[in-house]
Amino acid sequence: SHEAEVFHTTGHRPWGSYTILEDEDDCKVKRLVVKPGQVLSLQKHYKRSEHWTVVTGTAKVRVGDKEFMLNENESIHIPVETLHRLENTTDTDIALIEVQCGSYFGEDDIVRYEDIYGRVKEQKSS
């Protein structure tokens, strides 16, 4: 019997990279690699929650107004519409698994509030 080959999409970001491991109507699973000294944007989503599990390294995580240090094999749940951010304050890569659950997983359901790479959209004044 022949096993089907599985191709995973990998995307590159200023902070590192992600690989999509699963992409279904009701969930999306990614493996993220965050480079030393890099920071994901402070953001929230309206149509999905997320669950982060650290595979290697130690991540500084903000969820709502609380900050945590997540070590290997530790995880945290990020509810819908909750501000969150992940930062690598160490000198080695962090790898984590991100499980998204909800009704929509598009990149346009990312509302950024702070971003060191200049990806926050300016609010147009009327």
C-alpha positions, 0 to 999 in steps of 0.5 A, spaced: 500 500 500 502 506 498 501 512 503 499 519 500 505 524 500 503 530 505 505 537 503 505 542 508 505 550 507 511 554 510 510 561 511 516 566 513 515 572 517 519 577 520 519 573 527 521 566 524 516 561 520 510 557 521 508 551 517 501 549 517 500 542 519 492 541 519 487 546 515 480 544 516 473 548 516 473 548 524 480 548 526 487 549 523 494 547 526 501 550 525 508 549 528 511 556 529 518 557 530 520 564 533 527 566 532 531 569 538 529 576 540 523 576 536 516 578 538 509 577 535 505 582 534 500 584 540 493 582 537 486 579 537 482 575 533 474 575 533 473 569 530 477 564 533 481 562 539 488 559 540 492 554 544 499 554 544 504 549 546 511 550 547 515 544 544 522 547 545 525 553 548 521 558 553 516 563 551 514 570 554 507 570 553 502 575 554 494 573 554 490 579 556 493 583 561 497 577 564 504 575 562 507 568 563 513 564 561 511 558 558 517 552 558 517 546 554 511 542 554 507 547 557 501 550 554 496 556 554 489 557 552 487 564 548 480 566 548 476 569 542 477 577 542 483 576 547 489 580 546 495 576 546 503 576 544 509 571 544 516 573 545 522 570 545 527 573 550 532 567 549 538 566 545 535 560 542 529 558 537 522 557 540 518 552 537 511 551 538 504 548 536 498 553 535 491 550 535 486 555 532 479 553 533 473 557 530 469 559 524 474 563 520 482 562 520 483 568 515 489 573 516 484 578 515 482 576 522 488 579 525 487 585 529 494 588 531 495 593 536 503 593 537 508 591 532 515 592 532 515 590 524 511 596 522 505 592 521 499 596 524 494 599 520 494 606 521 487 609 523 484 614 518 482 620 521 475 623 517 
